Amino acid sequence: MIVLMPTAFSPAKAQEDLVYVAVDPCRIVDTRAAGGAITANNFRNFRVSGTSGELAVQGGESDCLDPKAGTGLKPLAVSAYVVAVPVPGSTNGVLTAYPSNLLPPPAGFGATVNFAAGQVIGNTTNITLCEPANCPPDGEFAILARNTDQHVVVDVQGYFYPAPVPVPVDPGLCPASSPTRWVDNGD
């Protein structure tokens, strides 16, 4: 069992027993379209589900919605392509994605995308989200831009949900089986 502490680095929950639901890649963040670049050594929280208006505020597409919306299940992680897009005068840097209810990992840990000055580069990664009951209202994950201002684009490729809880079986009961038909051919 993993216990998340507010100051601890959180390993990717996508490695636990979760159910992955692939989606057609869809953009949930584009700071070039909304919000502007994340400034050096600062972070911004982002949503992975919600109304089209909530995603549009962060540069997301209106047709990129949580595939299990309305079921009561909230994603615990996403598989996403995170792209660093330079702003004029940007230098070498790092983008780090992490659950928005935690402090950022220390420098040197948790890099999502490393980039050189002026370089457009991306990385496919699994981003652990905050626990639904502990999420701040402005988003389930955060991205920190270390060392330089940087635009960010995030395209979700799939969502990780809690696995269904198996129904316990009473060991004293015989499990149901398929009916078997016996035929007497008279031989």
N, C-alpha and C positions, 0 to 999 in steps of 0.2 A: 504494500500500500504506500502510495506517495503522499506525503503531507506537504502542502504548499505553505511556506512561511512568507510573510510580506517582504523580507529582505533576501530570500533564497532564490537561486537560479532554478527555474522550473524545466525539467526535461520534457521533451515532446510527448504529449499524451497520446499522440497518434500511434505510439508503439504499444499501447495497452490494448486490451480486448475491446475494441471499438468497431462499429460497423461503418464502412466507407461507402458513401453515395457519390458517384462521379456525376459531374454536370458538364454541359458544354461550357468551355472556358468563358467566363464573363468577368467584366471589369467591375470591381467594387471600390477601387481608389484610383484617382488620377489627380495629383495635386497641381498639374498644369491646367486642368479644367476648373478646379475649385479649391479654395483654401490656400493656394500658394505653396512655395517650397517650405520644407521643414528646415528651420534655422539650425545652424551648427550647435551641437551638443544639447539639443532640445528634442522633445518627442511630441507626438500627436497620437491621440486615440482614434480608432476607426471601428466601424460596425461591419459585421459580416452578414447581417440579416436585418430585415425591417422593411418599411415601405419604400417605394421607389423614390419618394422625396427625401427620405433619410439617407439613401445611398447617393442621390444626386448631389447633395450638399458636400460630399467628399469626392466628387468627380465620377461616381459610379453610374452604371447603366440602370435604366428603369426596369429592365427585364431580368435582372440578376437577383433573384430572390431565393431564400432558404427553401430547399425542396421539401422539407418536413414542416414548414410553417403551418400552424393551426393544429398540429398533432400533440403539442405539449413538449416535444423533444427539442432540445436546443443543442447545436453543435458544440463539441468540446475542443475541436481542432479543425483546421482547414488545410488542404493541400493547395498551394498557391505559387504562382510565378511572380516574384517580386523584382521589379526593375528599378535601378538607379538611373535617373536622368539628370545630367548636370545643368546647373544654372551658370550664367556668365561668371567667370572668376572662381568657379569651384576648384577645390584641390583634392588630393587623395582623401578617401574617407571610407566609412563603414556604415551600413544600415543594419540595425538590429531589431527584429520583431520579437515580441514577448507578450505575455498576458497583461492586460491593462491594469489589473488590480495589484500587480507586483512592481517593485522597483526595477529599473533596468539592470541587466547583468553588468558586472564590472568590466572595464575595458579589457579587451583580449579574450572575452568569453561571449559566446552566443552570436557571433557575426552571421548575418543572413546574406548580405552582399558586400563584397569588398570591391572598391573601384578606384581607378586612377583618375587624375585630373582630366576633366572633359570626356571621360569614357561613359558610354551607355552600355550597361551590362545588367544581366538578370540572373536569377537563380531560382530553381524550383525547390520549394521547401515545405515542410509541415509546420504550421504555426499553432502552438497551443493557445487556447483562448482562456479567458478567466472563467471561473466557475459561475454558472448563471446567477446564483444568488448573491455573488460578490462583485459583479461587474459594475463599473461606474456607468452612469447613464449615457455617456458619449461614446462608448465602444467596448468591444470584447478583446481587442488587441491594440498594442501600441507599436509605433516604429520610432526608433531613436536614430538621428543622423549625427554620427560622430565626426568631428573635425571640420565640417564644411556644410554650407547650405546645400540642399539637394531636393530635387523633385522625386516623387515616388509614384510608381504605377503598380497596382496589385490586381492580378487576374486569378480568380478562384477556379480551381479545376475539380474540387470535390470537398465534401464535408464529412467529418467523422462524428458519429453519434454514439451515445451509450448503447452497449449491447443489450438486447432484451434479457430480462431476468428469467432464467429457466424456472419452470414450475417444479417444485420439489416432488419427488416420487417417494411414496411410502415403501420402504424396503420389504414390508410384509405383504405387499400386493403383487400379483403377477401382472406384468405389463400386457397391454392389449396386443393382440397379434392379428394378422390377416386371416380370414377364414380359409380353411383348407378343405377341399372336396375330395373325398375318396370314392372311387368308382370300382364296383365289383364287376369284372368282365366274365366271371364264371370260369376262369382258368385257374 
